[in-house]
């Protein structure tokens, strides 16, 4: 015991420093921060009997990955039971399901212990402590930064925050749509659901956990690429790690984590560093400073092309901006899936080729009951609810891994390869669609088909955005091929794949999938309501977001692999240059943080994590009334407020309370429901209620929309002006809140 304590003494000191630093930097928010970190630690530890078997080929047996697995399983199971109406969506249900899952893991641990199976990383205490310190540190970094701009106001934060509040109020799922009171949420709300699930588990408040969830995900977006790339590098560089080289796997892991979650793209280098320097040398005056969102709004914006405005975001931008969208929360789950696929591929490879002679029944049971593939199928099903695009993307990634693994397992025998691969693909699709039925049966798709791309990106724009990762991926492929093809007697796909190591194969699969994702929007796009001027935007956004993640892990591994393994000097030189350019893009993080959060080096500017403080600053006339609703109204009665355009201050009541209103942001409901006449009718009816002098008509509309409260504040007065019929509105019921200073009031409608 003393030896173990001495061994982790430096880590113990670092832990004390980090804990003290978190208390100093976060102030009162630190209790919720610690609670979430401890919950993740505890849930991950409990789930290790499962994770340890799935990641048995990892040095740490998947210690970090166990956190996301525990959250995914308990959260998704809770959702499923609530969605099929077996249980109510309450804190007790969330805790109860989690406890039952914990009991199952305890029983499994006992069984494994009796069989002599190790599921915990024994003898790796130093590694585990270091990984926990890394997770804690990255989580703290992003949480501290979030506290400099915590407001859930601007961009689409009203939507994300409102979904959370709506689900906190609801005992059924999907919850009532806060912006369409006559329906339930018709969107991929799984990401916000997991935030609410953790909020209920910890007894926290949405005001704080809105920000905590996005920083929580940002921590996973670093440590999962770190853990995967570190293991890949360790597997590939085995026997080459004497002396200082023994730190290379960890260095590669850190580079992978940086590449995925902290780095920017080469747009930053070109437009923030190189061009300004050239202009300075030429004596040309700069007209504007670099604005970090420009790196995500480049194609169609510079130069301007009104017919083809696109989006190509990446995790660092998302984490700085602070939206809690579906694709952001799902980062923790897609990186988990990628890590698990590598663990499966490594396990399959170590088991060797499949025996020729097997009982047919036993053979097919073995192929169709592989735990990794079954869990991958469930996760892919879950992605249809958290972010549908990821279902399609990672079905292809999973399929690629399965196909390559089967080619090796069945030694190139085409018939067996096709039979098993097709059977496993059908299995994955069937399971994934089955587990998500409670969502899809109630969901109306927003997709309007697929069309050929009418516009294409300029060659130099693609080069700036994707030149670095594509170059390094192609360089890695060339390096691997030249090494393995040289001297190969029998040249065939099977022999080549068999000769390539698992880490190299997996990195190439990730890189090729990423290249495919950036090419697809140049060929086809998924049609939606943004056909006029933004046709490719959503397709490019969702596909290239995941391409960036896959590229990040490919580069993190590939650079160090080529630097150490490659015998060709030119490849090592290019790899070194690639590493330099990649690290240079990290400057984007500093630029974005300073632009968005301000002087973060001064802790006195820390505002806290409360996401609703904007009410007092941006809506001072309505703040007290909104907080009254939040504190005094239970359930989800309809509260009428003026509707308005997306990305505006309208719907501040429904967004911050979760209470549904008749109609919210117009374009968003148009996207989610694609029923313009219905939305126009509701918009006209809302105006009638606020401005009409026809009492009977107003009462009829109130009854039609089941309105319980009418909110009259700054936005209503601004929109309807002198037409606002205060006397009629106040005669419809009792005034339950009134601010004499601002004139804001709330009427509780008397139901006939």
C-alpha positions, -999 to 999 in steps of 0.1 A, spaced: 0 0 0 28 24 9 45 16 -24 13 24 -43 9 57 -24 45 67 -32 40 58 -68 11 82 -72 25 109 -48 30 135 -77 -4 127 -90 -19 131 -55 -3 165 -51 -16 175 -86 -51 163 -75 -51 185 -44 -40 215 -65 -67 209 -91 -94 206 -64 -83 237 -47 -80 256 -80 -115 245 -89 -129 258 -56 -110 291 -62 -121 296 -98 -157 284 -97 -168 298 -64 -203 286 -55 -206 267 -87 -179 242 -77 -204 221 -57 -223 212 -88 -191 208 -108 -177 183 -82 -211 165 -81 -210 159 -119 -174 148 -119 -180 124 -89 -211 111 -106 -192 103 -138 -164 87 -117 -188 66 -97 -210 55 -127 -179 46 -147 -164 26 -119 -197 7 -114 -199 0 -152 -163 -14 -154 -174 -51 -153 -190 -44 -187 -165 -19 -200 -135 -39 -189 -147 -68 -212 -154 -46 -241 -121 -28 -239 -100 -57 -226 -72 -49 -251 -68 -14 -237 -41 -8 -211 -66 9 -188 -95 -15 -199 -115 15 -211 -115 33 -178 -124 67 -193 -148 52 -218 -168 36 -190 -182 69 -180 -200 75 -213 -211 38 -215 -228 41 -180 -245 74 -190 -256 61 -223 -270 28 -210 -288 42 -179 -300 73 -197 -313 55 -228 -329 28 -208 -347 54 -186 -359 72 -218 -371 40 -233 -392 30 -203 -406 65 -201 -413 68 -238 -433 35 -238 -452 49 -207 -441 22 -182 -425 48 -159 -429 86 -153 -399 109 -161 -389 118 -126 -358 119 -105 -369 88 -87 -371 69 -120 -337 81 -132 -321 70 -99 -340 38 -98 -330 27 -133 -294 36 -126 -294 16 -93 -308 -15 -111 -281 -12 -138 -256 -9 -110 -269 -40 -93 -266 -59 -126 -229 -47 -129 -222 -59 -93 -236 -93 -101 -216 -95 -133 -185 -85 -113 -191 -113 -88 -195 -138 -116 -163 -126 -134 -144 -127 -101 -153 -163 -95 -141 -171 -130 -108 -152 -125 -117 -126 -152 -102 -92 -145 -124 -63 -155 -106 -36 -136 -71 -23 -146 -52 -39 -118 -17 -26 -113 -24 6 -134 -33 30 -105 -9 56 -118 -24 56 -153 -59 57 -139 -52 86 -116 -35 105 -145 -65 99 -167 -88 112 -140 -66 143 -136 -67 149 -173 -105 146 -174 -109 168 -143 -85 194 -157 -102 197 -191 -136 197 -175 -125 225 -152 -109 245 -180 -141 246 -201 -163 252 -171 -142 281 -160 -144 296 -195 -181 291 -197 -186 312 -166 -174 343 -184 -204 341 -208 -230 318 -193 -261 333 -207 -284 310 -227 -292 339 -250 -282 344 -286 -278 320 -316 -301 289 -308 -295 288 -270 -332 296 -264 -341 264 -281 -315 242 -263 -322 257 -229 -360 256 -235 -359 219 -244 -342 212 -211 -367 232 -190 -396 216 -209 -384 181 -201 -377 190 -165 -414 199 -162 -427 169 -181 -433 134 -167 -438 120 -203 -415 120 -233 -414 135 -258 -423 166 -238 -449 191 -249 -433 214 -275 -426 247 -258 -431 265 -292 -460 245 -305 -483 238 -276 -506 215 -296 -478 190 -302 -448 174 -287 -412 181 -295 -405 170 -331 -368 172 -331 -337 152 -322 -339 161 -285 -318 132 -272 -288 155 -264 -308 178 -243 -325 148 -227 -292 134 -214 -284 168 -199 -318 167 -181 -312 131 -171 -279 140 -154 -296 171 -139 -323 149 -123 -297 123 -111 -277 150 -93 -306 171 -80 -291 201 -99 -308 231 -116 -310 236 -153 -298 272 -149 -264 257 -140 -264 223 -158 -271 239 -192 -235 252 -192 -221 222 -172 -234 198 -198 -216 215 -227 -183 216 -207 -188 180 -196 -190 170 -233 -160 192 -241 -140 172 -216 -150 139 -232 -142 153 -266 -106 156 -254 -101 125 -233 -117 100 -256 -95 108 -286 -66 109 -262 -74 74 -248 -80 59 -283 -50 75 -300 -27 67 -270 -37 30 -272 -33 29 -310 1 44 -307 11 21 -279 0 -9 -299 19 2 -330 50 14 -314 54 -16 -291 91 -24 -289 102 11 -300 95 29 -268 127 28 -249 140 59 -232 121 91 -240 101 73 -267 80 57 -240 61 90 -237 52 90 -274 19 72 -270 7 97 -244 20 126 -266 1 112 -296 -30 109 -274 -27 145 -262 -23 156 -299 -54 136 -308 -73 153 -280 -61 187 -291 -69 180 -328 -105 170 -321 -116 194 -294 -92 224 -291 -76 230 -325 -91 252 -353 -85 248 -390 -61 263 -415 -85 291 -422 -72 307 -389 -36 304 -401 -43 319 -436 -67 347 -426 -55 355 -391 -17 351 -395 -4 348 -430 -25 373 -450 -23 401 -423 15 397 -424 16 399 -462 -7 430 -460 16 446 -434 46 440 -456 28 455 -485 16 484 -465 -20 476 -469 -42 486 -440 -63 459 -424 -101 467 -425 -112 443 -397 -98 420 -371 -102 382 -373 -136 370 -361 -135 333 -351 -169 323 -366 -154 331 -400 -136 297 -399 -170 281 -399 -187 304 -425 -162 305 -453 -177 287 -484 -203 311 -497 -192 340 -475 -156 348 -487 -161 355 -516 -198 360 -512 -221 336 -530 -257 342 -521 -267 310 -538 -245 287 -518 -239 298 -482 -227 268 -462 -216 258 -427 -185 238 -417 -183 239 -379 -160 219 -356 -160 211 -319 -138 239 -306 -161 265 -322 -192 247 -306 -176 246 -272 -167 283 -272 -200 295 -287 -220 275 -260 -249 260 -280 -261 226 -266 -272 212 -299 -278 175 -308 -245 172 -327 -226 187 -298 -238 164 -270 -235 134 -293 -197 139 -296 -192 120 -264 -212 90 -277 -197 89 -312 -162 90 -299 -171 62 -275 -184 42 -304 -152 48 -324 -131 37 -294 -152 6 -290 -149 -3 -327 -111 -2 -323 -113 -24 -292 -134 -49 -312 -111 -49 -342 -81 -55 -320 -98 -84 -302 -109 -100 -335 -74 -97 -349 -58 -112 -319 -82 -142 -320 -69 -151 -355 -88 -165 -385 -121 -182 -381 -119 -220 -382 -131 -236 -414 -151 -263 -398 -177 -253 -373 -213 -263 -365 -235 -240 -386 -257 -230 -357 -228 -222 -334 -211 -203 -362 -240 -180 -369 -248 -175 -332 -212 -164 -327 -214 -140 -356 -247 -124 -346 -242 -123 -308 -210 -104 -307 -214 -79 -278 -195 -51 -295 -217 -53 -326 -249 -55 -306 -239 -25 -285 -229 -6 -317 -263 -14 -331 -280 0 -300 -259 31 -300 -266 37 -337 -303 34 -329 -298 59 -301 -282 83 -326 -315 85 -346 -328 103 -316 -297 122 -305 -285 133 -340 -298 114 -370 -270 123 -392 -246 105 -369 -267 73 -374 -260 74 -411 -224 84 -408 -214 59 -381 -233 31 -397 -209 35 -426 -179 37 -403 -191 6 -384 -197 -12 -416 -162 -3 -429 -146 -17 -397 -168 -49 -398 -160 -55 -435 -122 -51 -431 -123 -73 -400 -142 -100 -418 -119 -100 -448 -91 -108 -424 -110 -132 -403 -122 -153 -433 -89 -150 -451 -102 -134 -482 -129 -160 -489 -155 -139 -507 -186 -160 -501 -181 -162 -463 -171 -125 -461 -202 -113 -479 -226 -136 -461 -214 -127 -426 -210 -89 -434 -245 -87 -449 -260 -106 -420 -243 -84 -395 -253 -52 -414 -289 -64 -414 -286 -72 -377 -273 -37 -369 -301 -20 -389 -328 -42 -374 -316 -37 -338 -310 0 -343 -345 6 -357 -361 -16 -331 -347 1 -300 -356 36 -312 -392 28 -322 -407 48 -294 -391 79 -310 -396 72 -347 -432 63 -343 -440 98 -331 -414 116 -352 -422 134 -385 -392 136 -407 -378 169 -419 -360 154 -449 -374 162 -483 -352 139 -504 -317 139 -518 -306 160 -548 -275 166 -569 -254 195 -557 -259 225 -580 -230 244 -564 -195 234 -556 -168 248 -533 -139 266 -548 -107 244 -549 -87 267 -527 -114 268 -501 -114 230 -498 -76 232 -497 -77 257 -468 -103 238 -448 -93 202 -455 -59 202 -471 -40 195 -439 -59 164 -427 -64 150 -462 -27 154 -469 -17 137 -437 -42 109 -443 -30 102 -478 6 104 -465 -2 78 -439 -18 55 -465 12 59 -488 35 52 -459 16 20 -449 13 7 -485 50 13 -494 60 -5 -463 38 -35 -467 37 -39 -505 75 -40 -507 86 -76 -509 51 -90 -507 51 -123 -527 13 -128 -530 -3 -95 -537 -40 -96 -528 -64 -74 -507 -65 -101 -480 -27 -105 -478 -23 -67 -477 -48 -62 -449 -34 -91 -430 1 -76 -432 -11 -42 -419 -13 -37 -381 -46 -30 -365 -38 6 -355 -27 14 -391 -58 -2 -405 -81 16 -381 -65 50 -388 -68 45 -425 -105 35 -421 -111 67 -401 -92 89 -426 -110 74 -456 -144 78 -440 -136 114 -432 -125 121 -468 -158 106 -480 -177 129 -457 -161 161 -472 -167 149 -507 -204 140 -504 -217 176 -501 -198 184 -534 -219 157 -551 -253 155 -533 -272 171 -505 -302 164 -484 -331 187 -492 -349 207 -465 -365 241 -461 -333 260 -468 -333 252 -506 -330 289 -516 -295 300 -509 -285 275 -482 -292 242 -499 -259 225 -490 -255 241 -456 -271 214 -433 -256 185 -452 -221 200 -452 -224 210 -416 -234 176 -402 -211 156 -424 -179 177 -421 -184 180 -384 -178 143 -380 -151 144 -407 -132 168 -385 -135 145 -355 -123 115 -375 -95 134 -391 -84 147 -356 -79 111 -343 -63 100 -376 -38 129 -375 -30 124 -338 -20 88 -345 -7 91 -380 18 119 -374 37 101 -346 34 67 -363 51 81 -394 77 101 -375 88 69 -356 81 40 -379 86 54 -414 121 48 -430 115 74 -457 130 107 -447 106 127 -469 76 112 -451 91 120 -417 97 156 -428 62 160 -441 48 145 -409 68 170 -388 55 199 -410 20 186 -405 25 185 -368 37 221 -368 8 233 -388 -17 214 -366 -3 229 -334 -4 263 -351 -41 260 -356 -45 258 -318 -40 296 -319 -77 296 -330 -86 285 -295 -69 314 -280 -84 339 -304 -119 325 -300 -117 324 -262 -105 360 -260 -131 372 -286 -160 355 -269 -152 353 -232 -130 384 -228 -102 386 -201 -104 351 -188 -70 355 -171 -88 377 -145 -109 354 -122 -127 385 -109 -146 387 -142 -160 352 -137 -199 356 -138 -209 321 -127 -228 293 -146 -263 306 -142 -276 306 -178 -306 329 -171 -289 360 -158 -295 377 -191 -331 383 -180 -322 410 -156 -299 427 -182 -317 422 -215 -353 419 -203 -354 438 -170 -391 447 -174 -400 410 -177 -375 393 -155 -395 393 -123 -426 380 -141 -407 352 -158 -391 341 -126 -426 342 -109 -438 317 -136 -408 295 -132 -412 294 -94 -449 291 -91 -463 271 -120 -462 233 -120 -467 211 -149 -470 224 -185 -500 248 -188 -500 270 -219 -486 305 -214 -494 328 -243 -466 352 -254 -460 371 -286 -444 350 -313 -415 362 -334 -386 354 -357 -358 329 -349 -327 341 -331 -345 371 -315 -356 379 -280 -391 366 -287 -401 334 -268 -379 345 -238 -408 333 -215 -412 298 -229 -375 293 -234 -365 302 -198 -395 285 -181 -401 255 -203 -438 264 -203 -454 259 -238 -467 287 -259 -490 286 -289 -463 294 -314 -426 301 -310 -398 308 -335 -414 306 -369 -386 292 -390 -377 265 -365 -413 252 -364 -414 255 -401 -383 232 -403 -396 208 -377 -432 205 -391 -431 219 -426 -467 232 -424 -466 269 -433 -504 275 -435 -508 261 -400 -481 283 -386 -495 314 -404 -529 307 -389 -515 304 -354 -495 336 -358 -527 354 -369 -547 339 -340 -521 351 -315 -523 386 -328 -561 385 -326 -560 375 -289 -537 404 -281 -553 431 -302 -590 422 -310 -619 439 -295 -642 409 -302 -644 393 -267 -662 362 -279 -636 355 -307 -607 359 -282 -624 335 -257 -629 310 -285 -593 311 -295 -582 308 -259 -603 277 -255 -591 263 -288 -554 265 -277 -561 256 -241 -544 288 -229 -541 291 -191 -520 323 -188 -515 354 -209 -481 372 -206 -480 409 -214 -445 424 -213 -419 442 -233 -420 421 -264 -458 421 -266 -459 459 -262 -432 464 -288 -449 441 -313 -485 452 -310 -480 488 -298 -512 508 -295 -533 479 -308 -526 459 -276 -560 456 -259 -550 456 -222 -585 461 -209 -599 431 -227 -570 409 -217 -572 418 -181 -609 411 -181 -604 375 -191 -593 364 -157 -573 374 -126 -540 392 -127 -516 369 -108 -485 391 -113 -481 428 -120 -451 451 -121 -463 487 -116 -429 501 -128 -426 483 -161 -463 476 -167 -457 439 -172 -485 416 -161 -497 380 -162 -534 371 -165 -546 337 -153 -575 329 -177 -608 319 -162 -619 287 -179 -656 285 -188 
